[in-house]
Amino acid sequence: MKTETKPRTIAFQIISFMFVVLIALFIISILTTGRLMHSVMESNARESFGNITKINVQTIDQTLSKMVILGRDLELLIKDNNHETDLNLHIRQLLTDNPEIVSVCIAYANKSHTFSNTYLLQGANFLINPSISDDFSYKDWFLLPKLTEKPYWSDPWFDSDGTGTIVCSYSIPLFIKGNVEGVLRLDTSMENLRQIVSSVRVKKTGYAFLISNNGTIVAHPQDSLAMNYTIFDLAEQLNSPKIRSIGKSIVNRKSDFVHLNKIGIPANVWMFYQPVPTNS
């Protein structure tokens, strides 16, 4: 004997429909909440990383902008004062009062004579290292400001005539009767900048690194990368168009906050980058 199936009541159908709707709303709510939380976390991370980056950029920029100001003052003194004793006293006081400036060089290269003097402090001793070699006239710190007739920030280089360390230099062309006859150079140690960069810590895994105008990694917690690789080398090794694009953005003096994933390393990475105003 067949048992008749009782038709479902309208109330049952409404309850079933409402149950399905509630499940759908619950799923939508979870997805929306997840996206909102992700957006809030990203916004907080952007603000946090941005503040840390800006603070350290300002710290580095204070050193570099001071070099510009002191360089201009010294340039005026060289133009207005031909007394070697007065010049030496001024440079000695400059180095004493500004330990972040590790050496000063005044170099001339023209048809009549070629020479350079490098000034530095070793403890309490004020040293002047003269040179009559013209080797310096082919180096970027001398050649580029001489050709462009504009101040020039050098990439880090090894100063064998001065401190015997890697330095970053600010060079100013020296004019005589309208022609560039020499260059004034102020040096800061890359170790000073490296210490600023290496002191940056973001939670447990975050860190900072410094890149030059042409993309060279000049300071990095992993010392083997510093001065040996560019950001474009890393992009090639990781086969990452994204990192290559970031490198182009960096050398073009742009700022951004970007998310890196699937770039050949196991973890997702957030990166905030910003140029140093004084020398980009």
Order of alpha helices (4+ residues) and beta strands (2+ residues): alpha-alpha-beta-beta-beta-alpha-beta-beta-beta-beta-alpha-beta-beta-alpha-alpha-beta-beta
